[in-house]
Amino acid sequence: MNRLARFTGFGRDKQPTETDDTAGVPSPEVPEVEAVVEQMDAEELREPIIAALRRVHDPEIPVNIYDLGLIYKIDIASNGNVDVDMTLTAAACPVAGMMPLMVKDAVQKVEGVGQVEVELVWDPPWSQDNMSEEALLQLGMM
């Protein structure tokens, strides 16, 4: 039996036989390994998710979708699942089919996030009032 098998306790329940190379040899003490899984608080995921969304840009506007105000809601469940409601600047936006997939992909890359659902919503309609001051400055609108 190799060291890894002994460490993990493989075959511990098995009775030694005369053909085993460890027959009659007392097994070494194997420390109990406690499985500690640290679960991140749902709200601790909010900032990394927002940072991921800020890396997604509307191809027609050189500003990220979060500062454009296209993200209406980010709901984070205690198990790490995330629901995002987003909109587009216009219903006829040429990237309407791609944008929700880009958002889902970005959010899924955040460590600790589980399942991601992105819903495209049109109510309330997007307006420039949704934009952050940073986006307004970047576009020369302030």
DOLUMRO-463309 format. One record per atom (N, C-alpha, C): residue in three letters; x, y, z; atom name. Coordinates in steps of 0.001 Angstrom, whole numbers. Atoms other than C-alpha are relative to their C-alpha. Layout:
DOLUMRO-463309
<pt type="ALA" east="X" north="Y" up="Z" atom="CA"/>
...
This chain:
DOLUMRO-463309
<pt type="MET" east="857" north="-1170" up="0" atom="N"/>
<pt type="MET" east="0" north="0" up="0" atom="CA"/>
<pt type="MET" east="899" north="1228" up="0" atom="C"/>
<pt type="ASN" east="-844" north="-1193" up="59" atom="N"/>
<pt type="ASN" east="1418" north="3398" up="-922" atom="CA"/>
<pt type="ASN" east="-357" north="987" up="1108" atom="C"/>
<pt type="ARG" east="196" north="-963" up="-1091" atom="N"/>
<pt type="ARG" east="1706" north="6380" up="1426" atom="CA"/>
<pt type="ARG" east="-1314" north="761" up="-113" atom="C"/>
<pt type="LEU" east="1246" north="-729" up="189" atom="N"/>
<pt type="LEU" east="-1244" north="8231" up="-99" atom="CA"/>
<pt type="LEU" east="-1183" north="-847" up="447" atom="C"/>
<pt type="ALA" east="1091" north="889" up="-397" atom="N"/>
<pt type="ALA" east="-3506" north="5234" up="390" atom="CA"/>
<pt type="ALA" east="-48" north="-141" up="1513" atom="C"/>
<pt type="ARG" east="-24" north="107" up="-1469" atom="N"/>
<pt type="ARG" east="-2352" north="4868" up="4014" atom="CA"/>
<pt type="ARG" east="-491" north="1290" up="635" atom="C"/>
<pt type="PHE" east="392" north="-1288" up="-569" atom="N"/>
<pt type="PHE" east="-2800" north="8590" up="4689" atom="CA"/>
<pt type="PHE" east="-1506" north="212" up="-69" atom="C"/>
<pt type="THR" east="1435" north="-218" up="163" atom="N"/>
<pt type="THR" east="-6333" north="8658" up="3340" atom="CA"/>
<pt type="THR" east="-832" north="-1090" up="646" atom="C"/>
<pt type="GLY" east="733" north="1062" up="-681" atom="N"/>
<pt type="GLY" east="-7206" north="5459" up="5160" atom="CA"/>
<pt type="GLY" east="-601" north="-1015" up="-942" atom="C"/>
<pt type="PHE" east="513" north="959" up="969" atom="N"/>
<pt type="PHE" east="-7852" north="3453" up="2012" atom="CA"/>
<pt type="PHE" east="222" north="-1408" up="519" atom="C"/>
<pt type="GLY" east="-93" north="1393" up="-431" atom="N"/>
<pt type="GLY" east="-8572" north="-131" up="2946" atom="CA"/>
<pt type="GLY" east="43" north="-165" up="1505" atom="C"/>
<pt type="ARG" east="-40" north="70" up="-1450" atom="N"/>
<pt type="ARG" east="-8791" north="678" up="6649" atom="CA"/>
<pt type="ARG" east="-988" north="-1023" up="528" atom="C"/>
<pt type="ASP" east="1007" north="952" up="-449" atom="N"/>
<pt type="ASP" east="-11946" north="-1437" up="6980" atom="CA"/>
<pt type="ASP" east="339" north="-1426" up="-406" atom="C"/>
<pt type="LYS" east="-367" north="1309" up="521" atom="N"/>
<pt type="LYS" east="-10301" north="-4326" up="5168" atom="CA"/>
<pt type="LYS" east="874" north="-728" up="1016" atom="C"/>
<pt type="GLN" east="-820" north="813" up="-884" atom="N"/>
<pt type="GLN" east="-8857" north="-7141" up="7259" atom="CA"/>
<pt type="GLN" east="1243" north="-435" up="-750" atom="C"/>
<pt type="PRO" east="-1212" north="411" up="694" atom="N"/>
<pt type="PRO" east="-5227" north="-7896" up="6412" atom="CA"/>
<pt type="PRO" east="-10" north="-1506" up="-254" atom="C"/>
<pt type="THR" east="-134" north="1416" up="329" atom="N"/>
<pt type="THR" east="-4523" north="-11193" up="4714" atom="CA"/>
<pt type="THR" east="1475" north="-338" up="-25" atom="C"/>
<pt type="GLU" east="-1396" north="413" up="6" atom="N"/>
<pt type="GLU" east="-1365" north="-13237" up="4595" atom="CA"/>
<pt type="GLU" east="739" north="489" up="-1227" atom="C"/>
<pt type="THR" east="-667" north="-460" up="1221" atom="N"/>
<pt type="THR" east="-690" north="-12012" up="1062" atom="CA"/>
<pt type="THR" east="247" north="1499" up="10" atom="C"/>
<pt type="ASP" east="-247" north="-1442" up="-83" atom="N"/>
<pt type="ASP" east="-845" north="-8340" up="2061" atom="CA"/>
<pt type="ASP" east="1406" north="251" up="521" atom="C"/>
<pt type="ASP" east="-1340" north="-315" up="-480" atom="N"/>
<pt type="ASP" east="2555" north="-6771" up="2498" atom="CA"/>
<pt type="ASP" east="-23" north="715" up="1343" atom="C"/>
<pt type="THR" east="100" north="-681" up="-1289" atom="N"/>
<pt type="THR" east="1237" north="-4981" up="5582" atom="CA"/>
<pt type="THR" east="-608" north="-900" up="1067" atom="C"/>
<pt type="ALA" east="612" north="912" up="-967" atom="N"/>
<pt type="ALA" east="-183" north="-8080" up="7318" atom="CA"/>
<pt type="ALA" east="855" north="-38" up="1256" atom="C"/>
<pt type="GLY" east="-684" north="72" up="-1282" atom="N"/>
<pt type="GLY" east="715" north="-8026" up="10976" atom="CA"/>
<pt type="GLY" east="714" north="1279" up="379" atom="C"/>
<pt type="VAL" east="-654" north="-1268" up="-300" atom="N"/>
<pt type="VAL" east="2112" north="-4500" up="10769" atom="CA"/>
<pt type="VAL" east="-1072" north="979" up="450" atom="C"/>
<pt type="PRO" east="1024" north="-952" up="-449" atom="N"/>
<pt type="PRO" east="185" north="-2010" up="12856" atom="CA"/>
<pt type="PRO" east="-52" north="1205" up="-934" atom="C"/>
<pt type="SER" east="143" north="-1148" up="893" atom="N"/>
<pt type="SER" east="-1213" north="767" up="10745" atom="CA"/>
<pt type="SER" east="376" north="1277" up="733" atom="C"/>
<pt type="PRO" east="-391" north="-1256" up="-649" atom="N"/>
<pt type="PRO" east="192" north="4210" up="11431" atom="CA"/>
<pt type="PRO" east="-1245" north="807" up="347" atom="C"/>
<pt type="GLU" east="1102" north="-874" up="-381" atom="N"/>
<pt type="GLU" east="-1976" north="6742" up="13137" atom="CA"/>
<pt type="GLU" east="-309" north="941" up="-1152" atom="C"/>
<pt type="VAL" east="416" north="-876" up="1083" atom="N"/>
<pt type="VAL" east="-3944" north="8583" up="10501" atom="CA"/>
<pt type="VAL" east="-813" north="1125" up="603" atom="C"/>
<pt type="PRO" east="750" north="-1123" up="-580" atom="N"/>
<pt type="PRO" east="-5027" north="12050" up="11528" atom="CA"/>
<pt type="PRO" east="-1337" north="162" up="-707" atom="C"/>
<pt type="GLU" east="1315" north="-269" up="584" atom="N"/>
<pt type="GLU" east="-8668" north="12844" up="11002" atom="CA"/>
<pt type="GLU" east="82" north="1324" up="-743" atom="C"/>
<pt type="VAL" east="-15" north="-1211" up="814" atom="N"/>
<pt type="VAL" east="-8983" north="15358" up="8219" atom="CA"/>
<pt type="VAL" east="-1403" north="561" up="1" atom="C"/>
<pt type="GLU" east="1305" north="-634" up="-58" atom="N"/>
<pt type="GLU" east="-11807" north="17756" up="8794" atom="CA"/>
<pt type="GLU" east="-234" north="742" up="-1298" atom="C"/>
<pt type="ALA" east="342" north="-707" up="1231" atom="N"/>
<pt type="ALA" east="-13516" north="18947" up="5664" atom="CA"/>
<pt type="ALA" east="-572" north="1355" up="380" atom="C"/>
<pt type="VAL" east="453" north="-1352" up="-305" atom="N"/>
<pt type="VAL" east="-13757" north="22663" up="6108" atom="CA"/>
<pt type="VAL" east="-240" north="707" up="-1318" atom="C"/>
<pt type="VAL" east="345" north="-715" up="1212" atom="N"/>
<pt type="VAL" east="-15572" north="24360" up="3308" atom="CA"/>
<pt type="VAL" east="-493" north="1370" up="422" atom="C"/>
<pt type="GLU" east="364" north="-1357" up="-376" atom="N"/>
<pt type="GLU" east="-15675" north="28076" up="3724" atom="CA"/>
<pt type="GLU" east="-984" north="537" up="-1021" atom="C"/>
<pt type="GLN" east="1009" north="-541" up="901" atom="N"/>
<pt type="GLN" east="-18859" north="29465" up="2266" atom="CA"/>
<pt type="GLN" east="9" north="1512" up="124" atom="C"/>
<pt type="MET" east="-59" north="-1450" up="35" atom="N"/>
<pt type="MET" east="-18721" north="33071" up="1218" atom="CA"/>
<pt type="MET" east="-1400" north="570" up="231" atom="C"/>
<pt type="ASP" east="1250" north="-693" up="-227" atom="N"/>
<pt type="ASP" east="-21445" north="35382" up="2452" atom="CA"/>
<pt type="ASP" east="-477" north="573" up="-1337" atom="C"/>
<pt type="ALA" east="559" north="-446" up="1281" atom="N"/>
<pt type="ALA" east="-23781" north="36322" up="-401" atom="CA"/>
<pt type="ALA" east="393" north="1446" up="-311" atom="C"/>
<pt type="GLU" east="-321" north="-1405" up="258" atom="N"/>
<pt type="GLU" east="-23101" north="40031" up="3" atom="CA"/>
<pt type="GLU" east="1487" north="219" up="-276" atom="C"/>
<pt type="GLU" east="-1425" north="-104" up="307" atom="N"/>
<pt type="GLU" east="-19338" north="39412" up="-134" atom="CA"/>
<pt type="GLU" east="256" north="-225" up="-1481" atom="C"/>
<pt type="LEU" east="-134" north="242" up="1434" atom="N"/>
<pt type="LEU" east="-19898" north="38304" up="-3732" atom="CA"/>
<pt type="LEU" east="-372" north="1227" up="-833" atom="C"/>
<pt type="ARG" east="519" north="-1133" up="765" atom="N"/>
<pt type="ARG" east="-21534" north="41592" up="-4742" atom="CA"/>
<pt type="ARG" east="1125" north="813" up="-674" atom="C"/>
<pt type="GLU" east="-1069" north="-824" up="580" atom="N"/>
<pt type="GLU" east="-18334" north="43620" up="-5250" atom="CA"/>
<pt type="GLU" east="783" north="-730" up="-1089" atom="C"/>
<pt type="PRO" east="-679" north="699" up="1102" atom="N"/>
<pt type="PRO" east="-16488" north="40904" up="-7238" atom="CA"/>
<pt type="PRO" east="-891" north="-162" up="-1235" atom="C"/>
<pt type="ILE" east="920" north="102" up="1139" atom="N"/>
<pt type="ILE" east="-19598" north="40477" up="-9404" atom="CA"/>
<pt type="ILE" east="-60" north="1328" up="-743" atom="C"/>
<pt type="ILE" east="28" north="-1329" up="627" atom="N"/>
<pt type="ILE" east="-19790" north="44228" up="-10032" atom="CA"/>
<pt type="ILE" east="1307" north="246" up="-757" atom="C"/>
<pt type="ALA" east="-1293" north="-167" up="687" atom="N"/>
<pt type="ALA" east="-16075" north="44237" up="-10881" atom="CA"/>
<pt type="ALA" east="21" north="-799" up="-1306" atom="C"/>
<pt type="ALA" east="59" north="821" up="1220" atom="N"/>
<pt type="ALA" east="-16688" north="41414" up="-13382" atom="CA"/>
<pt type="ALA" east="-898" north="662" up="-1045" atom="C"/>
<pt type="LEU" east="910" north="-670" up="933" atom="N"/>
<pt type="LEU" east="-19607" north="43326" up="-14915" atom="CA"/>
<pt type="LEU" east="639" north="1245" up="-598" atom="C"/>
<pt type="ARG" east="-683" north="-1191" up="521" atom="N"/>
<pt type="ARG" east="-17406" north="46388" up="-15297" atom="CA"/>
<pt type="ARG" east="1021" north="-357" up="-1087" atom="C"/>
<pt type="ARG" east="-900" north="426" up="1087" atom="N"/>
<pt type="ARG" east="-15203" north="44328" up="-17643" atom="CA"/>
<pt type="ARG" east="-781" north="-343" up="-1273" atom="C"/>
<pt type="VAL" east="834" north="257" up="1175" atom="N"/>
<pt type="VAL" east="-18147" north="43822" up="-20027" atom="CA"/>
<pt type="VAL" east="-376" north="1352" up="-597" atom="C"/>
<pt type="HIS" east="275" north="-1268" up="671" atom="N"/>
<pt type="HIS" east="-18527" north="46600" up="-22589" atom="CA"/>
<pt type="HIS" east="-1011" north="-192" up="-1116" atom="C"/>
<pt type="ASP" east="891" north="-65" up="1148" atom="N"/>
<pt type="ASP" east="-21261" north="47457" up="-25012" atom="CA"/>
<pt type="ASP" east="910" north="308" up="-1185" atom="C"/>
<pt type="PRO" east="-913" north="-229" up="1130" atom="N"/>
<pt type="PRO" east="-19461" north="47165" up="-28373" atom="CA"/>
<pt type="PRO" east="-196" north="1346" up="-698" atom="C"/>
<pt type="GLU" east="261" north="-1267" up="680" atom="N"/>
<pt type="GLU" east="-21094" north="50378" up="-29616" atom="CA"/>
<pt type="GLU" east="358" north="1215" up="845" atom="C"/>
<pt type="ILE" east="-275" north="-1114" up="-905" atom="N"/>
<pt type="ILE" east="-20337" north="52505" up="-26558" atom="CA"/>
<pt type="ILE" east="1218" north="-380" up="835" atom="C"/>
<pt type="PRO" east="-1238" north="365" up="-698" atom="N"/>
<pt type="PRO" east="-16858" north="52595" up="-24986" atom="CA"/>
<pt type="PRO" east="-82" north="138" up="1526" atom="C"/>
<pt type="VAL" east="185" north="-57" up="-1450" atom="N"/>
<pt type="VAL" east="-18215" north="52316" up="-21428" atom="CA"/>
<pt type="VAL" east="-527" north="-1362" up="433" atom="C"/>
<pt type="ASN" east="466" north="1293" up="-478" atom="N"/>
<pt type="ASN" east="-18819" north="49226" up="-19320" atom="CA"/>
<pt type="ASN" east="-1495" north="27" up="300" atom="C"/>
<pt type="ILE" east="1462" north="81" up="-128" atom="N"/>
<pt type="ILE" east="-22392" north="48003" up="-18949" atom="CA"/>
<pt type="ILE" east="-501" north="364" up="1383" atom="C"/>
<pt type="TYR" east="439" north="-345" up="-1352" atom="N"/>
<pt type="TYR" east="-22505" north="48534" up="-15187" atom="CA"/>
<pt type="TYR" east="-118" north="1516" up="137" atom="C"/>
<pt type="ASP" east="34" north="-1461" up="-106" atom="N"/>
<pt type="ASP" east="-21636" north="52238" up="-15380" atom="CA"/>
<pt type="ASP" east="-968" north="631" up="-987" atom="C"/>
<pt type="LEU" east="1040" north="-477" up="923" atom="N"/>
<pt type="LEU" east="-23960" north="52616" up="-18368" atom="CA"/>
<pt type="LEU" east="-1387" north="-88" up="640" atom="C"/>
<pt type="GLY" east="1292" north="156" up="-676" atom="N"/>
<pt type="GLY" east="-26745" north="51613" up="-15988" atom="CA"/>
<pt type="GLY" east="-858" north="-1085" up="-622" atom="C"/>
<pt type="LEU" east="768" north="1076" up="637" atom="N"/>
<pt type="LEU" east="-27733" north="48515" up="-17936" atom="CA"/>
<pt type="LEU" east="-355" north="-1127" up="973" atom="C"/>
<pt type="ILE" east="291" north="1023" up="-998" atom="N"/>
<pt type="ILE" east="-27725" north="46322" up="-14813" atom="CA"/>
<pt type="ILE" east="-993" north="576" up="999" atom="C"/>
<pt type="TYR" east="1062" north="-484" up="-884" atom="N"/>
<pt type="TYR" east="-30964" north="46791" up="-12912" atom="CA"/>
<pt type="TYR" east="1" north="-711" up="1353" atom="C"/>
<pt type="LYS" east="112" north="748" up="-1253" atom="N"/>
<pt type="LYS" east="-30752" north="44043" up="-10296" atom="CA"/>
<pt type="LYS" east="1026" north="-1115" up="9" atom="C"/>
<pt type="ILE" east="-871" north="1150" up="-238" atom="N"/>
<pt type="ILE" east="-28236" north="41572" up="-8872" atom="CA"/>
<pt type="ILE" east="-491" north="-643" up="1289" atom="C"/>
<pt type="ASP" east="455" north="749" up="-1176" atom="N"/>
<pt type="ASP" east="-29837" north="39034" up="-6521" atom="CA"/>
<pt type="ASP" east="952" north="-1161" up="215" atom="C"/>
<pt type="ILE" east="-952" north="1054" up="-327" atom="N"/>
<pt type="ILE" east="-27400" north="36718" up="-4757" atom="CA"/>
<pt type="ILE" east="-607" north="-860" up="1094" atom="C"/>
<pt type="ALA" east="552" north="941" up="-972" atom="N"/>
<pt type="ALA" east="-28753" north="33642" up="-2986" atom="CA"/>
<pt type="ALA" east="1101" north="-466" up="946" atom="C"/>
<pt type="SER" east="-975" north="462" up="-987" atom="N"/>
<pt type="SER" east="-27073" north="32156" up="75" atom="CA"/>
<pt type="SER" east="869" north="-1135" up="-537" atom="C"/>
<pt type="ASN" east="-799" north="1084" up="583" atom="N"/>
<pt type="ASN" east="-25873" north="29212" up="-2063" atom="CA"/>
<pt type="ASN" east="913" north="495" up="-1133" atom="C"/>
<pt type="GLY" east="-868" north="-556" up="1027" atom="N"/>
<pt type="GLY" east="-24090" north="31564" up="-4485" atom="CA"/>
<pt type="GLY" east="-644" north="161" up="-1362" atom="C"/>
<pt type="ASN" east="693" north="-193" up="1275" atom="N"/>
<pt type="ASN" east="-26667" north="31452" up="-7269" atom="CA"/>
<pt type="ASN" east="-307" north="1487" up="-179" atom="C"/>
<pt type="VAL" east="163" north="-1424" up="276" atom="N"/>
<pt type="VAL" east="-27060" north="34814" up="-8970" atom="CA"/>
<pt type="VAL" east="-1035" north="199" up="-1095" atom="C"/>
<pt type="ASP" east="977" north="-422" up="1003" atom="N"/>
<pt type="ASP" east="-30001" north="36360" up="-10829" atom="CA"/>
<pt type="ASP" east="293" north="1459" up="-334" atom="C"/>
<pt type="VAL" east="-294" north="-1357" up="458" atom="N"/>
<pt type="VAL" east="-29295" north="39445" up="-12911" atom="CA"/>
<pt type="VAL" east="-1117" north="444" up="-930" atom="C"/>
<pt type="ASP" east="925" north="-641" up="933" atom="N"/>
<pt type="ASP" east="-31879" north="41712" up="-14509" atom="CA"/>
<pt type="ASP" east="780" north="1115" up="-668" atom="C"/>
<pt type="MET" east="-712" north="-1030" up="746" atom="N"/>
<pt type="MET" east="-30448" north="43872" up="-17236" atom="CA"/>
<pt type="MET" east="-861" north="489" up="-1145" atom="C"/>
<pt type="THR" east="680" north="-539" up="1162" atom="N"/>
<pt type="THR" east="-31590" north="46012" up="-20098" atom="CA"/>
<pt type="THR" east="1053" north="376" up="-1029" atom="C"/>
<pt type="LEU" east="-893" north="-501" up="1047" atom="N"/>
<pt type="LEU" east="-30087" north="47448" up="-23253" atom="CA"/>
<pt type="LEU" east="-351" north="1461" up="-257" atom="C"/>
<pt type="THR" east="266" north="-1418" up="270" atom="N"/>
<pt type="THR" east="-29828" north="51026" up="-24439" atom="CA"/>
<pt type="THR" east="-1171" north="170" up="-945" atom="C"/>
<pt type="ALA" east="1126" north="-49" up="936" atom="N"/>
<pt type="ALA" east="-32364" north="50247" up="-27181" atom="CA"/>
<pt type="ALA" east="-440" north="-1428" up="-311" atom="C"/>
<pt type="ALA" east="532" north="1339" up="301" atom="N"/>
<pt type="ALA" east="-34631" north="47311" up="-28016" atom="CA"/>
<pt type="ALA" east="582" north="-555" up="-1294" atom="C"/>
<pt type="ALA" east="-554" north="438" up="1282" atom="N"/>
<pt type="ALA" east="-33140" north="47185" up="-31518" atom="CA"/>
<pt type="ALA" east="1516" north="-118" up="28" atom="C"/>
<pt type="CYS" east="-1449" north="97" up="-163" atom="N"/>
<pt type="CYS" east="-29604" north="46897" up="-30130" atom="CA"/>
<pt type="CYS" east="519" north="-1235" up="-742" atom="C"/>
<pt type="PRO" east="-489" north="1129" up="793" atom="N"/>
<pt type="PRO" east="-27583" north="44700" up="-32521" atom="CA"/>
<pt type="PRO" east="637" north="-1121" up="837" atom="C"/>
<pt type="VAL" east="-604" north="1032" up="-845" atom="N"/>
<pt type="VAL" east="-25970" north="42834" up="-29597" atom="CA"/>
<pt type="VAL" east="-991" north="-572" up="1009" atom="C"/>
<pt type="ALA" east="1031" north="455" up="-943" atom="N"/>
<pt type="ALA" east="-29270" north="42019" up="-27887" atom="CA"/>
<pt type="ALA" east="103" north="-1496" up="301" atom="C"/>
<pt type="GLY" east="-120" north="1434" up="-221" atom="N"/>
<pt type="GLY" east="-28694" north="38290" up="-28340" atom="CA"/>
<pt type="GLY" east="1275" north="-389" up="722" atom="C"/>
<pt type="MET" east="-1304" north="309" up="-597" atom="N"/>
<pt type="MET" east="-25062" north="38373" up="-27208" atom="CA"/>
<pt type="MET" east="179" north="536" up="1406" atom="C"/>
<pt type="MET" east="-295" north="-689" up="-1257" atom="N"/>
<pt type="MET" east="-25130" north="40758" up="-24275" atom="CA"/>
<pt type="MET" east="-358" north="-829" up="1251" atom="C"/>
<pt type="PRO" east="285" north="811" up="-1184" atom="N"/>
<pt type="PRO" east="-26965" north="38517" up="-21757" atom="CA"/>
<pt type="PRO" east="979" north="-1167" up="165" atom="C"/>
<pt type="LEU" east="-982" north="1091" up="-80" atom="N"/>
<pt type="LEU" east="-24550" north="35688" up="-22611" atom="CA"/>
<pt type="LEU" east="1350" north="515" up="493" atom="C"/>
<pt type="MET" east="-1248" north="-602" up="-460" atom="N"/>
<pt type="MET" east="-21579" north="38005" up="-22075" atom="CA"/>
<pt type="MET" east="-68" north="282" up="1505" atom="C"/>
<pt type="VAL" east="192" north="-281" up="-1424" atom="N"/>
<pt type="VAL" east="-23005" north="39032" up="-18692" atom="CA"/>
<pt type="VAL" east="60" north="-1304" up="796" atom="C"/>
<pt type="LYS" east="5" north="1297" up="-700" atom="N"/>
<pt type="LYS" east="-23645" north="35419" up="-17664" atom="CA"/>
<pt type="LYS" east="1412" north="-564" up="98" atom="C"/>
<pt type="ASP" east="-1363" north="516" up="23" atom="N"/>
<pt type="ASP" east="-20131" north="34393" up="-18680" atom="CA"/>
<pt type="ASP" east="889" north="749" up="993" atom="C"/>
<pt type="ALA" east="-812" north="-809" up="-914" atom="N"/>
<pt type="ALA" east="-18550" north="37263" up="-16725" atom="CA"/>
<pt type="ALA" east="-310" north="-327" up="1454" atom="C"/>
<pt type="VAL" east="394" north="261" up="-1391" atom="N"/>
<pt type="VAL" east="-20537" north="36559" up="-13547" atom="CA"/>
<pt type="VAL" east="400" north="-1415" up="413" atom="C"/>
<pt type="GLN" east="-358" north="1384" up="-325" atom="N"/>
<pt type="GLN" east="-19895" north="32795" up="-13713" atom="CA"/>
<pt type="GLN" east="1476" north="-152" up="332" atom="C"/>
<pt type="LYS" east="-1437" north="85" up="-253" atom="N"/>
<pt type="LYS" east="-16145" north="33438" up="-13614" atom="CA"/>
<pt type="LYS" east="381" north="459" up="1403" atom="C"/>
<pt type="VAL" east="-289" north="-480" up="-1350" atom="N"/>
<pt type="VAL" east="-16409" north="34998" up="-10141" atom="CA"/>
<pt type="VAL" east="10" north="-1197" up="947" atom="C"/>
<pt type="GLU" east="-124" north="1107" up="-935" atom="N"/>
<pt type="GLU" east="-15190" north="32560" up="-7499" atom="CA"/>
<pt type="GLU" east="-1094" north="81" up="1066" atom="C"/>
<pt type="GLY" east="1063" north="66" up="-994" atom="N"/>
<pt type="GLY" east="-18013" north="31449" up="-5219" atom="CA"/>
<pt type="GLY" east="-1389" north="105" up="-589" atom="C"/>
<pt type="VAL" east="1298" north="-127" up="667" atom="N"/>
<pt type="VAL" east="-20787" north="32030" up="-7759" atom="CA"/>
<pt type="VAL" east="-455" north="-1371" up="-476" atom="C"/>
<pt type="GLY" east="584" north="1251" up="470" atom="N"/>
<pt type="GLY" east="-23114" north="29115" up="-8498" atom="CA"/>
<pt type="GLY" east="-644" north="192" up="-1359" atom="C"/>
<pt type="GLN" east="750" north="-153" up="1244" atom="N"/>
<pt type="GLN" east="-25776" north="29097" up="-11190" atom="CA"/>
<pt type="GLN" east="-289" north="1484" up="-243" atom="C"/>
<pt type="VAL" east="265" north="-1401" up="358" atom="N"/>
<pt type="VAL" east="-26293" north="32373" up="-13057" atom="CA"/>
<pt type="VAL" east="-1139" north="46" up="-1002" atom="C"/>
<pt type="GLU" east="1116" north="-250" up="915" atom="N"/>
<pt type="GLU" east="-29532" north="33493" up="-14679" atom="CA"/>
<pt type="GLU" east="-9" north="1488" up="-326" atom="C"/>
<pt type="VAL" east="41" north="-1401" up="440" atom="N"/>
<pt type="VAL" east="-29650" north="36684" up="-16731" atom="CA"/>
<pt type="VAL" east="-1297" north="202" up="-757" atom="C"/>
<pt type="GLU" east="1265" north="-301" up="671" atom="N"/>
<pt type="GLU" east="-32980" north="38172" up="-17708" atom="CA"/>
<pt type="GLU" east="87" north="1388" up="-610" atom="C"/>
<pt type="LEU" east="46" north="-1276" up="712" atom="N"/>
<pt type="LEU" east="-33318" north="40916" up="-20285" atom="CA"/>
<pt type="LEU" east="-1373" north="613" up="239" atom="C"/>
<pt type="VAL" east="1266" north="-672" up="-315" atom="N"/>
<pt type="VAL" east="-35982" north="43389" up="-19137" atom="CA"/>
<pt type="VAL" east="-52" north="1351" up="-706" atom="C"/>
<pt type="TRP" east="181" north="-1270" up="708" atom="N"/>
<pt type="TRP" east="-37412" north="46479" up="-20790" atom="CA"/>
<pt type="TRP" east="-740" north="1034" up="832" atom="C"/>
<pt type="ASP" east="751" north="-913" up="-853" atom="N"/>
<pt type="ASP" east="-39295" north="48053" up="-17904" atom="CA"/>
<pt type="ASP" east="737" north="143" up="1315" atom="C"/>
<pt type="PRO" east="163" north="-1279" up="691" atom="N"/>
<pt type="PRO" east="-38278" north="50626" up="-16896" atom="CA"/>
<pt type="PRO" east="972" north="104" up="-1171" atom="C"/>
<pt type="PRO" east="-900" north="-181" up="1143" atom="N"/>
<pt type="PRO" east="-36775" north="51701" up="-20197" atom="CA"/>
<pt type="PRO" east="1287" north="692" up="443" atom="C"/>
<pt type="TRP" east="-1282" north="-615" up="-325" atom="N"/>
<pt type="TRP" east="-33114" north="52657" up="-20080" atom="CA"/>
<pt type="TRP" east="-12" north="1462" up="-438" atom="C"/>
<pt type="SER" east="-214" north="-1395" up="401" atom="N"/>
<pt type="SER" east="-32244" north="56337" up="-20117" atom="CA"/>
<pt type="SER" east="1382" north="422" up="492" atom="C"/>
<pt type="GLN" east="-1311" north="-496" up="-414" atom="N"/>
<pt type="GLN" east="-29107" north="58398" up="-19683" atom="CA"/>
<pt type="GLN" east="56" north="301" up="1489" atom="C"/>
<pt type="ASP" east="38" north="-238" up="-1450" atom="N"/>
<pt type="ASP" east="-30246" north="59067" up="-16122" atom="CA"/>
<pt type="ASP" east="562" north="-1191" up="769" atom="C"/>
<pt type="ASN" east="-510" north="1208" up="-651" atom="N"/>
<pt type="ASN" east="-29140" north="55488" up="-15321" atom="CA"/>
<pt type="ASN" east="1531" north="-23" up="52" atom="C"/>
<pt type="MET" east="-1456" north="35" up="110" atom="N"/>
<pt type="MET" east="-25510" north="56254" up="-16166" atom="CA"/>
<pt type="MET" east="671" north="585" up="1236" atom="C"/>
<pt type="SER" east="-787" north="-526" up="-1115" atom="N"/>
<pt type="SER" east="-22914" north="56783" up="-13479" atom="CA"/>
<pt type="SER" east="691" north="1292" up="-437" atom="C"/>
<pt type="GLU" east="-726" north="-1233" up="322" atom="N"/>
<pt type="GLU" east="-21035" north="60082" up="-13261" atom="CA"/>
<pt type="GLU" east="1261" north="-322" up="-789" atom="C"/>
<pt type="GLU" east="-1215" north="420" up="712" atom="N"/>
<pt type="GLU" east="-17931" north="58223" up="-14427" atom="CA"/>
<pt type="GLU" east="-291" north="-230" up="-1478" atom="C"/>
<pt type="ALA" east="374" north="257" up="1404" atom="N"/>
<pt type="ALA" east="-19726" north="57084" up="-17598" atom="CA"/>
<pt type="ALA" east="-322" north="1307" up="-713" atom="C"/>
<pt type="LEU" east="337" north="-1294" up="601" atom="N"/>
<pt type="LEU" east="-21088" north="60573" up="-18232" atom="CA"/>
<pt type="LEU" east="1265" north="790" up="-326" atom="C"/>
<pt type="LEU" east="-1276" north="-684" up="242" atom="N"/>
<pt type="LEU" east="-17590" north="62022" up="-17882" atom="CA"/>
<pt type="LEU" east="749" north="-632" up="-1166" atom="C"/>
<pt type="GLN" east="-729" north="712" up="1040" atom="N"/>
<pt type="GLN" east="-16079" north="59346" up="-20092" atom="CA"/>
<pt type="GLN" east="-565" north="291" up="-1395" atom="C"/>
<pt type="LEU" east="638" north="-274" up="1288" atom="N"/>
<pt type="LEU" east="-18596" north="60120" up="-22845" atom="CA"/>
<pt type="LEU" east="-116" north="1499" up="-288" atom="C"/>
<pt type="GLY" east="28" north="-1449" up="202" atom="N"/>
<pt type="GLY" east="-18186" north="63898" up="-22449" atom="CA"/>
<pt type="GLY" east="-1383" north="595" up="137" atom="C"/>
<pt type="MET" east="1380" north="-472" up="-172" atom="N"/>
<pt type="MET" east="-21772" north="64364" up="-21305" atom="CA"/>
<pt type="MET" east="-184" north="758" up="1319" atom="C"/>
<pt type="MET" east="92" north="-670" up="-1291" atom="N"/>
<pt type="MET" east="-20963" north="66086" up="-18032" atom="CA"/>
<pt type="MET" east="1040" north="1088" up="87" atom="C"/>
